[in-house]
Amino acid sequence: MAGGLPESESLLRLAVFVTALLALGLAETLWPRRDADTRRSRWPGNLGLGLLNALLLRAVVPGSLVGVAVWVEANQLGLLPWPDTSPSAASTLYKAAVIVLLGAPAAAVLIFEVLLSTTALFSHANLRLPHWFDKALRLLIVTPDMHRIHHSIDPAETDRNFGFCLASWDRLFATYRERPTAGQRAMTVGVKELEHERQSLGAMLAQPVRIP
């Protein structure tokens, strides 16, 4: 697996991302928690911003976290060295430092990256889950109803439910909130200063220089 991993990891991650995005998009259409019509105004800008971020990151830091792991394996580095494999380019920031320190295998880093992006999509979905299922699921991972509270316009709710993958962190640091004051459908989502701003890609890119 390691021999073909650096070449195929980007394609695999993209395939999983697109599949999860389409599946969650369909689920949002069938079981929306809030008004689903806002997708037409939100999705183009958000997807465009995500694509632009990915392209800029690759341009500035050409490697990947999986590439770091392959390089670490090849050079037998880290506290937990793993069998040798083909080297690749080193990659990004503090995650890369953790990978180098621990000597995490490339396959484990790839699984981590895929799971992280998938749970991020899931926790941000406009998806209505059965109450009993949501309650059970948030014992382990962050659900859409749980994380949506963090995007409330109310600062008392914005400073809660920071996590988007494992639900344990907010409980551990006492930032967990079970439900918003106004309820999931009535709560206002967004940033107060940007409440009436357009959400197109151009408008979002201009916000840092236009908003004091």
WOKASUL-V586226 format. One record per backbone hydrogen bond with DSSP energy under -0.5 kcal/mol. NH is the residue of the N-H (numbers start at 1). CO is the residue of the C=O. If there is no record, write none. Layout:
BEGIN
nh: (NH,NH)
co: (CO,CO)
END
This chain:
BEGIN
nh: (4,5,6,8,9,12,13,14,15,16,17,18,19,20,21,22,23,24,25,26,27,28,29,30,31,33,38,39,40,41,42,43,46,47,48,49,50,51,52,53,54,55,56,57,58,59,60,61,62,64,68,69,70,71,72,73,74,75,76,77,79,80,96,97,98,99,100,101,102,103,104,109,110,111,112,113,114,115,116,117,118,119,120,121,122,123,124,125,127,128,129,134,135,136,137,138,139,140,141,142,147,148,149,149,150,151,151,152,153,155,157,158,159,160,161,167,168,169,171,172,173,174,175,176,183,187,189,190,194,195,197,204,205,206,207,208,209,210,211,212)
co: (1,1,2,4,5,8,9,10,11,12,13,14,15,16,17,18,19,20,21,22,23,24,25,26,27,126,35,36,37,38,38,39,42,43,44,45,46,47,48,49,50,51,52,53,54,55,56,57,60,89,64,65,66,67,68,69,70,71,73,72,101,102,92,93,94,95,96,97,98,99,99,105,106,107,108,109,110,111,112,113,114,115,116,117,118,119,120,122,125,31,127,130,131,132,133,134,136,137,137,165,143,144,145,146,147,147,148,149,188,153,154,154,155,157,175,140,140,166,167,168,169,171,170,170,180,183,187,151,191,192,194,200,201,202,203,204,206,206,207,210)
END
